[in-house]
Amino acid sequence: YRSRWLMHLALWSIPLPWIAAELGWIVAEYGRQPWAISEVLPTHLAVSSVSTGQLCFSLAGFVLFYTALLIVELYLIFKYARAGPSSLGTGRYQDETAAGTPYKDGGAAP
């Protein structure tokens, strides 16, 4: 665990499983041409009737939706990372009172 080059190698190898999966998919798709379904459906008959505009609109919708999810996720990650871990030895988080409730009035949850 003290070898600097090994740590760098481990860090840079994180995306390798995703790269391998994508490249495997690309090779498999390229290798089965000209068939969409082997020996059953040729690719020229498997073409969709969706227009370019519809495709771009659909793709833009997915990109916007997942971008919104990413923003919410990053906000929550940073919010809870800034709050820090629970206090050592007390078993409570920083916003909890001695009664163990995070509410300022000490009451039960609404």
N, C-alpha and C positions, 0 to 999 in steps of 0.2 A: 504493500500500500504506500510505499514511500518513493517508488520509482516514478519520476516526473514524466518520462516518455511513455510509460505504460498508462498513466492517467490521461495523457493527451490522446493516446490511441483509443482508449475506452470511450472518451468523450466524442471523438470523431466517428466512432463506429455506431453511435446511437441510431442514425437514420438508415443504416445498412439493411435491416430487415424490410423496411418499407420500399427501399430501392429495389431489393431483390424480388419482392412480391410484384411490383409494377413491371419490372423488366420481364419477369416470368409470364405475366399476363400478356404483355406486348408480343413476346415471342410466340406464345400459344395462338394468339389471334392472327398473327402474320402467317404462321405455319399452316393454318387450316384454310387459307384462301385457295380457291375462289368459293368456298362453301361457308354459309352462315350456320347451317346444320349439316354436318358431314354426310355427303352422298344423298341428301334429301332436299335442301334448300340452297340454291346458289345465291351469292351476295347480290346480284343484280335484281333479283326478285324480292329481296328482303329490305329494300330501300323504303324509308318512311315517307309519308305524304306531308309531313310537317314542313312548313315554310321556314326560310332563314329568319324572318322576323319573329315567328313564334318560338323558334329555338333560342334566339338571343334574349327574348323576353323571359322565357323560362329560366335560362341560365342566370340572367341578372337577378331574378327573384330568389333563386337559391343562394347566390353570392351575397345579396343583401341580408337574407335571413340568417345565414351562418356568420356573417360579419357582426350582426346584432348579438347573436349568441356569444361570440368571441368577446365582444366588448363587455357584456354582462359578466362573463366568466372572469375576465381579467380584473374587473372592478371588485368582484367578490374575493378573488385571490389576494389582491393587494390590501383590501379592507381587513381581512382576517390575519394576514401576515403582519400588518402594522400593529394589530391588537396584541400579538405575541402569545406565547404559551401561558398555561395556567401558572399561578404563583407557586413556587416550589415550597413544598411542605404544608401549604394550607389546603390544597385540593380545590381551590376556587380560582376562577378567572378574574381578570382585573376589573371587570364591570359588575361583579357580584358583591352583594353586601355580606355581612357576617351570617345572615340567615340563609345564604345560599341562593338568593333570588337576584336576577339582574335588574329588577324594577326598582326605580328610585324610591317609591313610596313603601316598598317592602311588602306589598300586597301580592295576591295571587294573579296569575295571568288572566287577562280579560276573556 
